[in-house]
Amino acid sequence: LVGIPPSNYRRHEARATEGMAPCVAKQVTRPIRMREARVTEPVLA
């Protein structure tokens, strides 16, 4: 993120999980790994 100090970002994100069960908060805030796109055969005209 550009332009947001880390402390402000952490403070904002901490409010998002306030009142949530820790096990749910962990699942919601965990980053999702993007899988590689499948390679398909090139379409030849």
DADA-V164147 format. One record per helix or strand of 3 or more residues. SS is the DSSP state (alpha for helix, beta for strand). FROM is the first residue (numbers start at 0). TO is the last residue. If there is no record, write none. Layout:
{{SS FROM TO} {SS FROM TO}}
This chain:
{{alpha 5 15} {alpha 21 28}}
